């Protein structure tokens, strides 16, 4: 179909909320829908997982960590797309849905006209316009506020590219919205912050933050920066100035996210288990349909797994305990940072073991921060799958009387 350039409708002012990532629901015509849709009030994953995927996650194996899985791959798009965060796989999945006529519109993020890092929600109806959606942006963006404008514009079949808190709310509202067909492409998410905070973080990494065009946390324990002049720079995780950030740099919502892997998406496109490529989790028939649409454009291979995660996770938990308790994080001597930065990609968890480690870290972080800052909310905010993951490290419900 013939499309137009991305539409970025004006948004309502968000209704005041605590523990909010501004997914957009509070800006819709019925802000009270937050009570049913919000991931941070009383999340229920088994019910929508069974409805969306046809079953709940298995109690054994990797579905404990990653959610319902019909297939997982290490994947790369060929050729890689210019301006993409990895190879352009997420955007290409959406492009093909428009090209094949499977959807009328895609709801996603494009950069703000005045700030390349600030996300701006957009309704895209022409596949060529999805080029504008390539790459990573940091900050809150009310994506779901576009659902009603998209429906009112006559779009009956849509795709949504979203992060977990957006997708959880979308699943809670999809029946009421009445779209004929909905495709959900999910990306993992953790530790989001405001665009302003992100600019401050960039300024701690380089003397020329305004020239940075790309930032990515990689599975080889490095952050990659790219600059306007073509230069690249790799910074080991251990050399990041995270301990220098203000205590409110990451809001409590993002420190207590219970869904790192976007369990309710039809297909999740991430990096954690990809070992330099992308990590695909196909969750249901719609996810497989989207992958099949790419044909020979995408190369798929088995995922690897190496190293042991236990010590890395235990160390993270200890540092998180200290930080949550208001104590200073222990700082590694500078000479050791270089040594450990060299060792971790070689002896630390890699592939699926790295992904398991990150999910366990996130579960522990959720429990520890809520236990300190919002203990009364733990009974409702921490779903069973988080407790199941965290109990391996001595973090159980029995320590929280209100959570029993």
GUKOLKOL-397750 format. One record per residue: x, z, y of N, C-alpha, C, O in turn. Coordinates in steps of 0.1 Angstrom, whole numbers. Last residue first. Layout:
BEGIN
  n.c1  n.c3  n.c2 ca.c1 ca.c3 ca.c2  c.c1  c.c3  c.c2  o.c1  o.c3  o.c2
     X     Z     Y     X     Z     Y     X     Z     Y     X     Z     Y
...
REM end
This chain:
BEGIN
  n.c1  n.c3  n.c2 ca.c1 ca.c3 ca.c2  c.c1  c.c3  c.c2  o.c1  o.c3  o.c2
    45   512  -136    40   513  -150    26   509  -152    21   509  -163
    53   514  -110    52   500  -116    47   501  -131    46   490  -137
    55   539  -101    43   531   -96    42   518  -103    32   511  -102
    79   548  -113    66   553  -118    54   544  -114    44   543  -121
   105   533  -122    96   531  -111    82   535  -115    75   527  -120
   120   534  -145   126   540  -133   117   539  -121   120   545  -111
   105   519  -163   104   534  -164   111   541  -152   108   552  -149
   111   492  -160   100   498  -152    99   513  -152    94   519  -143
   147   489  -157   134   488  -164   124   495  -156   126   502  -146
   177   478  -160   168   478  -149   154   477  -155   149   466  -157
   197   473  -178   193   487  -175   183   489  -164   182   500  -159
   201   447  -183   211   454  -175   206   468  -170   211   473  -160
   179   439  -197   192   437  -203   203   445  -196   213   449  -202
   158   439  -179   160   451  -188   174   450  -195   179   461  -199
   156   415  -165   164   425  -159   167   437  -169   177   444  -167
   138   399  -179   151   394  -177   160   406  -173   172   406  -178
   114   414  -179   120   410  -192   135   406  -190   143   409  -199
   109   416  -152   113   428  -159   120   424  -172   129   431  -176
   102   389  -148   114   395  -141   118   407  -148   130   409  -150
    79   386  -163    91   378  -167   103   383  -159   115   381  -165
    59   402  -150    65   406  -163    78   399  -166    88   404  -171
    65   405  -114    58   400  -126    66   403  -139    78   407  -139
    63   425   -88    73   422   -98    66   418  -111    61   426  -118
    42   433   -71    51   422   -67    60   417   -78    65   405   -78
    28   455   -81    21   442   -80    31   430   -78    28   419   -82
    47   475   -83    37   474   -93    31   460   -93    28   454  -104
    61   475   -58    67   470   -71    57   467   -82    58   458   -89
    52   485   -35    48   472   -38    52   467   -52    48   456   -56
    64   510   -32    49   510   -35    44   496   -39    34   495   -45
    90   504   -24    87   508   -37    72   508   -41    69   505   -53
   105   487    -5    91   487    -6    87   491   -20    81   484   -27
   133   493    -4   126   491     8   111   491     7   104   494    17
   142   500   -31   147   507   -19   138   506    -7   134   516     0
   129   483   -47   130   497   -51   134   506   -39   129   517   -37
   135   458   -36   121   464   -35   121   479   -38   114   486   -31
   162   456   -43   158   457   -29   144   462   -27   141   470   -18
   161   458   -72   169   467   -64   165   468   -49   164   479   -44
   144   436   -79   141   450   -83   148   460   -74   142   469   -69
   158   414   -69   144   416   -65   141   431   -68   135   438   -59
   183   415   -82   182   417   -67   168   420   -63   166   429   -54
   176   410  -108   181   423  -104   180   425   -90   177   437   -85
   167   383  -105   158   393  -110   163   407  -106   155   415  -102
   191   371   -97   179   371   -88   169   382   -92   163   388   -84
   207   375  -119   211   381  -106   199   382   -97   197   392   -90
   193   359  -137   194   373  -139   198   380  -127   193   391  -124
   197   334  -125   184   339  -127   184   354  -129   175   361  -124
   225   332  -127   219   332  -114   205   337  -115   200   344  -106
   229   332  -155   234   343  -147   227   343  -134   224   354  -129
   216   308  -163   211   321  -168   216   332  -159   208   342  -155
   234   290  -150   220   291  -146   214   304  -150   206   310  -143
   257   295  -165   257   298  -151   243   299  -146   240   308  -137
   248   286  -190   252   301  -188   253   304  -173   249   316  -170
   245   259  -186   233   268  -188   236   282  -186   228   290  -182
   275   257  -167   264   250  -173   252   259  -174   248   267  -165
   295   287  -171   292   273  -166   280   267  -173   276   272  -184
   309   318  -161   298   311  -168   297   297  -162   297   295  -149
   346   315  -157   333   321  -155   322   313  -162   325   303  -168
   369   302  -161   366   312  -171   352   318  -169   347   325  -177
   370   282  -141   376   279  -154   372   289  -165   371   286  -177
   359   289  -118   354   277  -124   359   274  -138   354   266  -145
   375   314  -115   360   314  -118   355   301  -124   348   301  -133
   402   310  -107   398   313  -121   384   311  -124   380   306  -135
   403   304   -80   408   294   -90   403   297  -104   401   288  -112
   392   327   -70   385   314   -67   390   303   -76   383   293   -79
   410   345   -78   397   345   -85   390   332   -82   382   327   -90
   432   338   -61   433   338   -75   420   337   -82   418   329   -91
   420   341   -36   425   328   -40   426   327   -55   423   317   -61
   414   369   -36   403   359   -35   408   345   -39   400   338   -46
   438   382   -37   430   381   -49   419   371   -48   415   365   -58
   447   382   -11   455   375   -21   447   373   -34   450   364   -41
   427   397     2   427   383     4   436   376    -6   432   365   -10
   409   421   -18   421   417   -10   422   402    -9   419   395   -19
   373   423   -16   385   419   -24   397   416   -15   395   409    -5
   354   449    -5   360   437    -1   373   435   -10   381   443   -12
   323   463   -12   337   463   -15   343   450   -12   338   439   -16
   299   468    13   303   460     1   319   462     0   326   461    10
   289   500    25   296   487    27   300   481    14   303   488     4
   255   510    18   269   513    18   277   499    20   271   489    17
   228   508    16   234   509    30   248   512    30   254   515    40
   218   502    -8   219   516    -4   225   518     9   227   530    13
   222   475   -10   208   480    -8   208   494    -4   198   499     2
   250   475   -14   244   469    -2   230   474     1   227   478    12
   251   487   -39   258   493   -28   252   488   -15   250   495    -5
   235   470   -55   232   484   -53   238   490   -41   232   498   -34
   251   447   -52   238   447   -46   233   461   -45   226   465   -35
   274   454   -66   275   451   -52   261   452   -45   260   456   -34
   262   457   -92   268   468   -86   270   466   -71   267   475   -63
   252   431   -96   243   442   -96   249   454   -89   243   460   -80
   277   417   -98   267   414   -87   257   425   -85   254   429   -74
   287   428  -121   294   429  -108   285   427   -96   285   434   -86
   269   419  -140   271   433  -137   278   436  -124   274   445  -117
   273   391  -138   260   397  -134   261   412  -131   256   417  -122
   299   389  -147   296   384  -134   282   390  -129   281   394  -117
   297   400  -173   305   407  -163   302   402  -149   302   410  -139
   279   381  -186   276   395  -185   284   402  -173   278   409  -165
   283   354  -191   278   358  -178   277   373  -176   276   377  -164
   310   335  -203   301   346  -205   296   352  -192   304   353  -183
   315   300  -212   318   312  -205   308   323  -209   298   321  -216
   290   273  -212   304   279  -215   305   292  -207   299   294  -197
   271   245  -219   271   259  -217   284   265  -221   289   263  -232
   256   214  -210   266   222  -216   264   237  -213   255   240  -205
   229   191  -217   235   202  -209   245   210  -216   244   212  -229
   230   157  -224   228   170  -228   235   180  -218   245   177  -213
   219   132  -199   228   137  -210   225   152  -213   218   158  -205
   209   103  -183   206   116  -188   215   120  -199   219   111  -207
   208    84  -154   215    87  -166   212   101  -170   212   110  -162
   184    63  -138   189    77  -140   196    78  -154   191    73  -164
   175    37  -139   182    42  -127   188    55  -129   197    59  -121
   161    30  -161   176    29  -163   183    34  -150   195    35  -150
   133    49  -152   139    40  -162   154    41  -162   160    52  -163
   117    62  -135   130    59  -130   137    49  -139   146    42  -135
    93    69  -148    93    59  -137   106    54  -133   107    43  -127
   101    90  -164   100    77  -170    99    66  -160   104    55  -162
    97   111  -145   111   108  -150   111    94  -156   120    86  -154
    69   111  -143    78   108  -131    92   104  -135    98    95  -129
    62   117  -169    58   104  -163    67   101  -151    71    89  -149
    72   143  -171    78   132  -179    74   118  -174    82   109  -174
    55   156  -153    69   156  -151    76   145  -159    85   138  -153
    31   152  -166    32   146  -153    47   145  -150    52   136  -144
    35   167  -190    33   152  -191    35   146  -177    40   135  -176
    60   192  -181    47   188  -186    46   172  -186    56   166  -183
    86   198  -173    77   209  -177    64   204  -184    58   212  -192
   120   192  -172   107   185  -173    97   195  -179   100   201  -190
   145   199  -152   136   206  -161   123   199  -161   115   200  -151
   177   188  -145   163   185  -146   156   193  -156   161   195  -167
   204   190  -125   198   197  -136   183   194  -135   176   199  -126
   230   168  -115   218   175  -113   212   180  -126   215   175  -137
   266   175  -118   254   166  -117   242   174  -114   243   186  -111
   281   197  -119   285   186  -110   275   175  -109   276   167  -100
   267   212  -138   281   211  -139   286   198  -131   294   190  -136
   239   219  -139   243   205  -140   258   202  -141   262   191  -144
   227   242  -136   232   240  -150   238   226  -151   242   222  -161
   220   241  -108   227   252  -114   234   249  -128   245   254  -130
   205   222   -95   220   219   -97   226   229  -107   237   226  -112
   173   206   -98   182   216   -93   197   212   -95   200   200   -98
   141   199  -100   153   192   -98   163   202   -91   161   205   -80
   114   202  -122   123   209  -113   136   201  -113   141   198  -123
    81   190  -125    95   187  -128   103   195  -118   100   194  -106
    58   204  -118    57   195  -130    72   191  -134    74   189  -146
    62   239  -110    63   225  -107    61   216  -119    63   222  -130
    62   265  -116    49   259  -116    50   244  -112    39   237  -110
    88   275  -114    82   275  -128    69   267  -128    64   263  -139
   113   275   -99   101   267   -96    93   265  -109    91   253  -113
   134   292  -103   135   278  -109   122   270  -107   121   260  -114
   130   317   -92   141   309   -87   140   294   -92   145   285   -84
   108   337   -85   107   324   -92   118   315   -86   116   307   -78
   107   360   -70   105   361   -84   105   348   -92   103   348  -104
   126   372   -43   119   360   -49   118   362   -64   128   365   -70
   137   390   -26   129   395   -37   121   384   -43   110   386   -49
   151   378    -6   159   387   -15   151   392   -27   156   398   -36
   129   366     7   139   358    -1   148   366   -10   153   361   -20
   116   389    18   109   380     9   119   372     0   117   370   -12
   135   401    34   132   407    22   124   398    12   126   399     0
   157   375    47   146   384    48   143   390    34   147   385    24
   191   375    55   181   370    45   170   380    45   171   392    43
   199   390    77   202   376    77   192   369    67   186   359    70
   198   417    81   185   410    80   187   395    80   178   388    83
   225   425    82   217   430    71   203   422    70   198   421    59
   247   399    92   238   410    95   229   413    83   226   404    75
   277   391    73   264   387    79   256   399    82   257   409    75
   300   397    61   300   399    76   286   395    82   284   397    94
   297   392    35   297   406    38   297   408    53   294   419    58
   301   364    35   288   369    33   287   384    37   276   388    42
   320   344    41   319   356    49   306   363    47   300   367    57
   336   332    11   325   331    21   324   344    28   325   355    22
   354   334    -9   360   334     5   349   332    15   352   331    27
   340   332   -32   346   345   -29   352   345   -15   355   356   -10
   334   305   -33   323   315   -30   329   328   -26   324   334   -16
   358   284   -17   354   292   -28   343   302   -24   344   308   -13
   351   255     0   353   269     2   349   277   -10   337   276   -14
   362   222     7   356   231    -3   360   246     0   372   248     2
   354   196    29   361   208    27   354   217    16   342   218    17
   359   163    40   353   172    32   361   185    31   373   184    31
   355   138    67   363   149    60   353   157    51   341   158    54
   340   121    82   342   118    68   350   128    60   351   127    48
   333   129   107   344   120   106   348   117    92   358   110    89
   312   148   102   309   135   108   320   125   107   318   113   105
   318   164    71   318   163    85   315   149    90   317   140    82
   307   187    45   311   174    49   309   172    64   300   179    70
   315   214    23   311   209    37   316   195    39   326   191    34
   306   231    -5   311   219     0   306   216    14   294   216    16
   315   261   -21   306   255   -11   313   242    -6   325   243    -2
   320   268   -55   325   264   -42   313   260   -33   303   255   -39
   315   271   -82   318   283   -74   324   279   -61   332   287   -55
   305   249   -94   319   252   -96   324   263   -87   336   264   -85
   280   243   -85   281   251   -97   295   254  -101   297   261  -111
   278   247   -49   280   240   -61   282   249   -73   285   261   -72
   259   246   -21   265   255   -30   266   249   -44   256   245   -49
   265   223     6   260   225    -7   267   236   -15   279   237   -15
   260   206    36   265   218    30   258   220    16   246   218    15
   266   182    60   263   184    46   268   198    42   279   201    46
   277   177    85   265   169    81   259   173    68   249   168    64
   291   193   112   288   194    98   276   186    95   265   188   101
   295   194   139   299   182   133   297   182   118   299   172   111
   289   219   148   280   208   153   283   195   146   275   186   146
   310   236   140   297   235   132   288   224   136   280   219   127
   339   238   142   331   227   147   318   225   140   316   215   133
   352   258   129   352   258   144   344   247   150   342   247   162
   334   272   101   342   261   108   341   263   123   332   268   129
   320   294    93   327   286    83   337   276    89   346   272    83
   305   305   112   315   313   106   324   306    96   334   311    92
   288   285   119   298   288   129   309   298   123   320   298   128
   270   286    97   279   275    98   291   278   108   302   274   105
   257   310   105   265   310    93   275   298    93   287   300    90
   243   301   127   253   312   129   262   312   117   274   315   118
   226   283   115   236   278   125   247   288   127   259   285   128
   211   301   101   219   291    94   230   286   103   241   284    99
   197   314   121   206   321   113   216   312   106   228   315   104
   181   292   129   190   298   138   201   306   131   212   306   134
   165   288   106   175   277   110   185   283   120   197   279   120
   163   317    86   159   309    97   169   298   100   181   300    97
   167   314    50   168   321    62   163   312    74   159   301    71
   167   319    14   164   311    26   166   320    39   166   332    37
   173   328   -12   180   333     0   179   323    11   189   319    17
   165   300   -32   169   315   -31   175   317   -18   183   308   -13
   150   276   -53   153   282   -40   157   296   -41   152   303   -50
   147   244   -69   149   258   -69   152   263   -55   156   256   -46
   120   221   -63   134   224   -62   136   239   -63   128   247   -58
    95   201   -78   100   214   -73   115   214   -73   122   208   -81
    69   180   -74    83   180   -76    89   192   -70    88   194   -58
    38   174   -86    46   185   -79    60   184   -84    64   186   -95
     9   155   -80    22   156   -87    31   166   -79    31   165   -67
   -25   153   -85   -14   160   -78    -2   160   -86    -2   164   -98
   -56   137   -80   -44   139   -88   -33   144   -79   -31   140   -67
   -77   142   -63   -80   136   -76   -68   137   -85   -69   139   -97
   -81   173   -46   -74   160   -48   -77   155   -62   -78   163   -71
   -94   198   -40  -101   187   -45   -94   174   -46  -101   163   -46
   -89   224   -30   -86   213   -22   -92   200   -27   -95   191   -19
   -95   241   -52  -104   241   -40  -101   229   -31  -111   224   -25
   -73   235   -69   -87   232   -73   -97   231   -61  -105   223   -60
   -51   244   -54   -53   230   -57   -67   226   -61   -72   216   -57
   -44   270   -48   -54   264   -39   -58   250   -44   -67   244   -39
   -24   278   -65   -35   287   -63   -47   280   -56   -58   284   -58
    -5   258   -62   -12   259   -75   -25   268   -73   -35   265   -80
     4   265   -36    -3   252   -39   -11   252   -51   -22   248   -51
    17   289   -41     5   289   -33    -3   276   -35   -15   276   -35
    38   279   -57    29   289   -62    16   289   -54     5   289   -60
    51   262   -39    44   256   -51    35   266   -57    24   263   -62
    61   279   -20    52   269   -16    44   264   -28    32   262   -27
    79   293   -35    68   301   -28    57   291   -23    46   294   -23
    97   272   -45    88   280   -53    77   287   -46    66   286   -51
    95   241   -25   102   253   -30    92   262   -37    80   261   -35
    84   207   -30    83   220   -25    92   230   -32    97   228   -43
    67   178   -26    81   183   -29    82   197   -22    82   198   -10
    38   165   -38    43   175   -30    57   178   -35    59   181   -47
    17   136   -38    28   143   -44    33   153   -34    33   151   -22
   -18   127   -43    -6   131   -35     5   137   -44     2   141   -55
   -47   110   -39   -37   113   -49   -24   116   -41   -20   107   -33
   -63   108   -16   -69   114   -28   -59   118   -39   -61   127   -47
   -64   107    18   -54   106     7   -60   114    -5   -62   127    -4
   -79   109    41   -84   101    30   -75   100    18   -77    92     9
   -73   127    60   -69   113    62   -73   104    51   -71    92    52
   -80   151    48   -89   146    58   -86   131    62   -94   124    67
   -57   154    31   -71   152    25   -80   146    35   -87   137    32
   -38   158    51   -37   148    42   -50   144    35   -54   133    34
   -48   181    65   -47   168    72   -45   157    62   -51   146    65
   -46   200    43   -59   196    48   -58   183    57   -67   175    55
   -18   200    38   -27   196    28   -41   192    33   -46   182    29
     0   209    57    -3   195    57   -14   191    47   -19   180    47
     5   235    53    -4   232    64    -8   217    64   -18   214    71
    25   235    35    11   235    29     1   233    40   -11   230    37
    49   237    50    45   225    43    31   224    39    24   214    41
    61   251    74    48   253    68    42   241    61    33   234    66
    93   263    69    86   251    73    72   252    66    71   253    54
   124   280    76   110   280    71   102   268    77   104   264    88
   156   266    66   147   273    75   133   273    69   130   266    59
   176   238    62   175   253    61   166   259    71   167   256    83
   178   209    42   176   215    55   173   230    53   169   234    42
   196   183    25   191   197    26   189   201    40   196   197    49
   185   149    17   194   160    22   187   173    23   175   174    22
   159   127    27   171   130    19   179   141    25   179   143    37
   139   118    42   137   132    36   149   135    28   150   146    22
   143    93    51   144   103    61   144   117    54   148   127    61
   135    78    29   150    80    32   152    91    42   162    98    41
   108    76    30   113    87    23   129    89    24   134    99    21
   101    52    40   103    63    50   109    75    43   113    85    50
    97    35    19   109    34    26   112    45    36   123    48    40
    71    42    11    82    47     3    96    45    10   105    53     8
    47    55    32    55    43    29    68    47    22    76    56    28
    36    79    37    28    70    29    36    57    26    31    49    18
    42   113    42    48   100    41    40    91    32    37    95    21
    39   140    63    31   132    54    37   118    54    36   111    64
    62   167    68    57   153    71    49   148    60    51   151    48
    78   195    83    69   189    73    63   176    78    60   174    89
   111   198    91    98   194    97    89   188    87    92   178    81
   139   220    92   129   212    84   116   210    92   111   219    99
   169   216   109   156   223   109   146   214   102   144   202   105
   193   202   109   191   213    99   177   219    99   174   226    89
   192   185   131   193   179   118   190   189   107   187   186    96
   172   187   158   181   195   150   181   191   136   171   192   128
   154   171   170   164   177   179   174   186   171   183   191   177
   136   162   151   143   152   159   154   158   167   163   151   171
   141   178   119   135   178   132   143   168   141   155   166   139
   141   159    88   148   167    99   140   167   112   134   156   116
   113   164    66   122   155    72   129   164    83   124   174    87
    97   173    35   104   177    48   113   166    53   119   159    45
    64   163    23    78   168    21    84   172    35    76   173    45
    40   147     5    42   158    15    56   164    13    59   169     2
    31   114     1    40   124    -3    41   134     9    44   131    20
     2    95    -8    10   101     2    19   111    -5    16   117   -16
   -10    82   -30   -13    77   -16    -3    82    -6     1    76     4
     5    76   -62     0    85   -51    -2    77   -38     4    66   -36
     9    54   -78     4    66   -84    -1    76   -74   -10    84   -77
    21    31   -68     7    34   -65     1    46   -71   -11    48   -71
    47    27   -72    38    23   -83    24    25   -80    15    21   -88
    57    37   -48    59    23   -51    50    18   -62    45     7   -62
    51    64   -49    45    56   -39    46    41   -43    36    33   -41
    67    71   -71    52    74   -71    45    66   -61    34    61   -63
    92    64   -62    86    56   -73    71    59   -74    63    50   -77
    97    84   -43    96    70   -39    89    62   -49    80    54   -46
    99   107   -59    87   105   -50    86    91   -45    74    86   -44
   123   102   -72   111   105   -80    98   102   -71    88    97   -76
   140   100   -50   136    88   -57   124    90   -66   116    81   -68
   143   126   -41   136   117   -33   132   104   -41   121    99   -38
   157   136   -64   144   142   -60   136   132   -51   124   130   -54
   180   120   -65   171   120   -76   157   125   -71   147   120   -75
   203   118   -49   190   112   -44   179   113   -54   169   106   -52
   225   130   -58   225   116   -59   212   109   -54   211    97   -54
   226   153   -35   234   150   -47   234   135   -49   243   129   -43
   215   147   -10   222   160   -12   231   159   -24   242   164   -24
   220   115     5   213   124    -4   222   137    -6   234   137    -3
   233    96    20   226   106    27   219   116    18   213   126    23
   229    70    -3   235    75     9   227    85    16   214    84    17
   224    76   -38   218    72   -25   226    78   -13   229    90   -13
   242    64   -66   238    75   -57   234    70   -44   239    60   -38
   227    36   -85   238    43   -77   233    55   -69   221    55   -66
   218    64  -104   228    53  -102   222    41   -96   212    36  -101
   215    99  -106   209    86  -102   220    76   -99   230    79   -93
   219   121  -133   224   115  -121   218   102  -118   215    94  -128
   216   152  -152   211   139  -147   218   134  -135   223   142  -127
   211   170  -180   220   168  -169   218   154  -165   218   145  -173
   178   183  -189   189   173  -189   199   175  -178   196   182  -168
   152   194  -210   161   197  -199   173   187  -200   177   184  -211
   117   195  -217   130   189  -219   138   193  -207   134   195  -196
    96   213  -214    95   203  -225   108   196  -228   110   191  -239
    93   247  -206   102   235  -206    99   226  -218    98   230  -229
    83   274  -186    79   264  -196    88   251  -195    90   246  -184
   113   293  -175    99   289  -175    96   278  -185   105   274  -193
   139   302  -175   136   290  -167   121   286  -166   117   278  -159
   141   325  -191   148   324  -178   142   314  -169   140   316  -157
   126   321  -213   125   334  -207   131   334  -193   127   341  -184
   133   296  -222   121   297  -214   119   311  -208   112   312  -198
   156   299  -238   158   298  -224   145   298  -215   146   299  -203
   145   324  -263   152   312  -258   152   311  -243   149   321  -236
   111   337  -266   125   337  -270   132   324  -264   125   315  -260
    85   334  -257    92   348  -255   107   347  -258   114   356  -254
    77   305  -239    80   312  -251    88   325  -248    95   325  -239
    52   304  -212    66   303  -217    68   310  -231    61   320  -233
    19   291  -220    28   301  -214    42   299  -219    44   292  -229
     5   258  -217     9   270  -225    17   279  -216    22   275  -205
    -1   238  -200    -8   238  -213    -4   250  -221   -10   251  -232
     7   237  -174    16   232  -184    10   232  -198    16   226  -208
   -14   247  -159    -7   235  -154     1   229  -165     2   216  -166
   -25   268  -174   -34   258  -168   -26   245  -165   -31   234  -168
    -3   284  -180   -11   279  -191   -20   267  -186   -22   258  -193
     6   289  -154    15   282  -163     7   276  -174     9   265  -178
   -16   304  -143   -13   290  -138    -4   282  -147    -5   270  -148
   -12   328  -160   -25   320  -159   -22   306  -154   -27   297  -160
    15   337  -158    10   332  -171    -3   324  -169    -4   313  -176
    19   346  -130    24   333  -135    18   329  -148    16   317  -149
     8   361  -103     3   359  -117     8   346  -122     3   335  -118
    17   383   -77    19   370   -84    14   371   -99    17   381  -106
     5   396   -52     3   400   -66     5   387   -75    -5   382   -80
    22   389   -29    12   399   -29    10   404   -43    13   416   -46
    40   367   -27    45   381   -25    34   392   -24    37   403   -19
    27   343   -31    36   348   -41    40   362   -40    44   369   -49
    -6   339   -21     7   343   -17    15   348   -29    10   357   -37
   -33   333   -26   -23   323   -28    -9   328   -27     0   322   -33
   -51   353   -19   -52   347   -32   -39   339   -36   -35   339   -47
   -44   358     7   -47   369    -2   -47   365   -16   -43   372   -25
   -44   334    20   -32   340    17   -33   351     7   -25   353    -2
   -70   328    28   -65   323    15   -52   329    11   -49   328    -1
   -73   335    54   -75   346    44   -72   341    30   -70   350    21
   -72   312    69   -60   320    67   -61   331    57   -51   335    51
   -86   284    67   -90   297    62   -77   305    59   -72   306    48
   -72   262    77   -85   266    83   -90   279    78   -99   285    85
   -37   273    78   -49   264    74   -62   269    80   -62   279    87
   -17   290    83   -20   280    94   -32   271    90   -36   263    98
   -13   303    60   -18   311    70   -22   302    83   -28   307    92
     0   283    45   -14   287    41   -20   294    53   -32   292    56
    27   279    50    17   270    57     2   275    54    -6   270    62
    47   295    43    45   283    35    35   274    41    34   262    37
    61   317    56    54   306    63    53   294    55    57   283    59
    70   338    42    80   327    44    73   315    51    79   304    51
    64   373    46    59   359    47    70   349    49    79   351    57
    60   402    49    65   395    37    61   381    36    54   377    27
    30   402    69    43   408    65    47   401    53    39   394    46
    16   380    94    17   385    80    30   392    78    40   389    85
    -6   365   116     4   375   114     4   380   100    -6   384    94
   -11   330   111   -17   343   112    -6   353   109     3   351   101
     6   305   131     4   313   118    -2   326   120     0   333   130
   -12   281   149    -3   293   150    -5   301   137   -16   303   133
   -15   249   133   -21   261   139   -10   272   140     0   271   133
     5   220   141     1   231   132    -6   242   140    -3   244   152
     3   184   143     5   197   149    -1   208   140   -10   206   133
    17   162   118     6   168   126    10   181   132    19   188   127
    36   139   113    39   153   115    29   159   124    31   162   135
    40   111    93    31   118   102    35   133   102    37   139    91
    64    85    91    60    98    87    51   105    97    54   104   109
    49    52    96    60    62    97    55    76    94    43    78    95
    27    39    71    31    41    85    43    51    85    47    56    74
    21    14    46    22    28    51    25    28    66    26    17    72
     3    -5    23    11    -5    36    10     9    41    -1    16    42
     8     0   -12     0     0     0     9     0    12    20     5    12
REM end
